[in-house]
Amino acid sequence: METALSAHAAPAKLIARPVDRLQGRVRAPGDKSVSHRSLMFGALALGETRISGLLEGEDVLATAAALRALGAQVEHEGGGAWRVRGFGVGGAREPDNVLDLGNSGTSARLLSGILASHRFTSFMTGDASLRRRPMQRVIAPLSQMGARFEAREGGRMPLAIVGTDEMVPIEYRLPVASAQVKSAILLAGLNTAGETTVIEPEATRDHTERMLRHFGAEVRVGPAEGGGKRITVVGWPELKARDIVVPGDPSSAAFAVVAAAIRPGSDVTVENVGLNPLRAGLYDTLREMGADITLENQREVGGEPVADLRVRGGELNGVEVPPERAPSMIDEYPILAVAASCARGTTRMLGLAELRAKESDRLASVSAGLAVNGVRHEMGADTLFVHGTGAAPAGGGTVVTHLDHRIAMSFLVLGLASRDGVAVDDGSPIDTSFPGFARLMGALGARIEAA
């Protein structure tokens, strides 16, 4: 049966118990990356932007609240439908209070680009997890453009941003592939005279470029000398309101897809999954492992490729995941590690350094979670080798999530395929990105409950 999603307050400690198989149809929640950007670009545009299918998780709601504080009219009409009346490029007002962005690194980094290009001072903070995350990677290029920042040691929040409306265009080569840093620079470039260019050594998700064009900005993308891509935005465009349909989030769909793939006899369809080629690395990897995934009802929604994914459970085999694939699946390595735990043979994941700068040190968190549940593996500085036996992992452990929603959801999926179940110490962060996760999984036959 199909279930709708709504806000769900997750209990603190959760446990997932083993099931024989999963069956049914569910609809993927709205894409978080596209949801954040649709609100932000609606605020930067003139006129009224209508958004349907918006993800109404806590991270996206933090973006909506921040944009209201900057002067945009952001109204919820119910059922994923929202209206945004924007203030235009350069038209934000000084916020009266500190902007609290909760757990949302996307909100913090992208809004930094908007705030840096306005002549006022603003302040940003977040929850304990977000305050541990490094902001120096956006502080460095935005400082080159003319903004000033005051931060805790290591460029961590709380953060004071002393903006300017006389930003200087730059050409900036990303030291680490990051769609968030790229987007922050391009957003600052909107309110900067001339052309602002980002050079990325490896392709990252391109939702910002696609949506900027959708709203009327001039964005040029081409090859960079020495490899990679050059992305240039021309400053001071007049962005005009556009309607947006948010596709389903491939990162959120991954939990149901992997849960079905690792339980033989399962037959699950996840509807409305966005399959932007720069986000689909996990699905390519699962197919290489032998997963039976069929694309149905392929179509285009809001400029993004979308399909329904039918997944039939069966045997998976270990593979090597090359480092160049990391940008297209950086959020999916925790759930891939779960799939690898149930596969036959060794899965080698390479080029994972960026995982150490997520909501937690995700590489260390995944390793610790595998260890307490009897999964043999080795972790390096930027590698993870998982040795699966093809049999159900032992389970029986309690995973420390470090307030990281993806760690929590990934190990709950492991519990469904383990011998003794898996508990997570705190499931409350799940609502930041996937409200209704336990209920949606339950509609497929999963057993996830308060411990």
C-alpha positions, 0 to 999 in steps of 0.5 A, a space after each residue: 500500500 502507499 503511504 503519505 508522509 507527515 511530520 513524525 516525532 521520533 522517540 529518542 532510542 529506536 530499535 529495528 527488528 529483523 523481518 523476512 521481506 519487505 513489500 509495497 509501494 511508497 512515495 519518496 519525500 521531496 528532495 532536500 537539496 532542491 527544497 532548500 534551493 527552491 525556497 532560497 531562489 524564490 526569495 531572491 526572485 521578484 514575484 511569487 514562486 509556487 512550490 509543490 512537493 517541498 520536503 517539510 523536514 526540520 532542515 528545510 523549515 529552518 531555511 524557510 524561517 531564515 528567509 522570513 527573517 530576511 524579509 521574504 514572505 514564505 507561506 505554507 499552504 499544506 500538503 507540500 505546497 508553499 508560496 514565496 514572495 521574494 525580496 530580489 537579488 540584494 534586497 534582503 533586510 538585516 535580520 532582527 535576531 540570530 539565525 538558528 539553522 538547527 542541524 542544517 549544513 546546507 542552510 548555513 553554507 548557502 545562506 552565507 553566500 546570500 548574507 555575505 553580499 548584503 551591507 549588514 551584519 548577521 549572526 548564525 548558529 545551530 544545534 550541537 552537531 552543526 556547531 561542530 561542522 567546519 565553515 572555513 571552506 565557505 569563509 575562505 572564498 567569501 572573504 576573498 570576495 570582500 565579506 568579513 567573518 568572526 567564528 569560533 576556532 576552526 571556523 565553527 559556528 556561531 558565526 558573525 557575517 559582516 557583509 558588503 554590497 561591493 563584493 569582488 568577483 573571483 575565480 575560485 578552484 574548490 580544494 575539495 569537491 563540495 556542492 554547498 561551497 560551490 553554491 555559496 560562491 555562486 549565490 554571492 556572485 549574484 549580487 556582485 558586479 561582473 562574473 564569478 567563477 567556480 572551478 570544480 575538480 570533480 563534478 558535484 550535484 548541479 541543482 544550483 546551476 539548473 535552478 539559477 537558469 530556471 529563474 533567469 540567471 546567466 550561468 555558463 558551464 564548460 571544461 576547465 583547463 587541467 580538468 574539471 568544470 568551470 561554472 560562471 554566474 553573471 552578476 546582478 540578474 533580475 531573477 523572476 519567480 517561477 513555479 517549481 515541482 520538487 522531485 523525490 529525494 534519491 538520498 531518502 529513497 535509498 533507505 527503502 531501496 537498500 532495505 528491499 535489496 538486502 532481503 531476498 523475496 522483497 518487492 518494493 516500489 519507491 515512487 517519484 525518485 529524482 535521478 539527476 546523474 550527479 546524484 545517482 552514484 548509489 544506484 549505479 553501485 547497487 546495480 554493480 553489486 547485483 541488485 535488481 532495480 528497474 526504472 519505471 515511469 521515467 519522466 522529467 519533473 522541473 528539469 530533473 529526471 525522475 522515475 519509480 524504482 522497483 526493487 526485488 531483493 536478492 543476493 549482492 556481491 562486493 565491489 570496488 567503488 572508485 573515488 571519483 564516484 564519491 561526489 555523486 553519492 557522498 550522503 549514501 555511503 552509510 547506507 551503502 556500508 549496510 548493503 555491503 554488510 549483507 553482500 558476499 565478499 569485500 566492498 572497497 569504498 575509496 575517496 571518503 575524506 569528505 565524510 569526515 566533515 558531515 553532521 558527524 565524522 560519518 566515516 568514524 560513525 559508520 565504522 563504530 556502528 559496524 563494529 558493535 554489530 559484528 560486521 568485519 571491516 577496516 577503516 582508513 583515512 579516506 577508505 572503508 573496506 567492508 567484508 560481507 559473508 552473504 549471511 545476515 550480520 549478527 546485529 545486537 548492538 546499539 549505535 551512537 548516532 552523534 545526532 546524525 540522521 543518516 547514521 540513525 536511518 542506515 543502521 535501522 535498515 541494518 537491523 531489518 536484515 540482522 539476526 538480533 536487530 539493531 538499536 540507535 541511541 537517538 532517533 530524534 534527528 531523523 526528522 531533520 531530513 525524513 519526517 515519517 521515516 519509521 511510518 513509511 518503512 512500517 508500511 513496507 513491513 519493517 519493524 522499527 519501534 521505541 526501545 
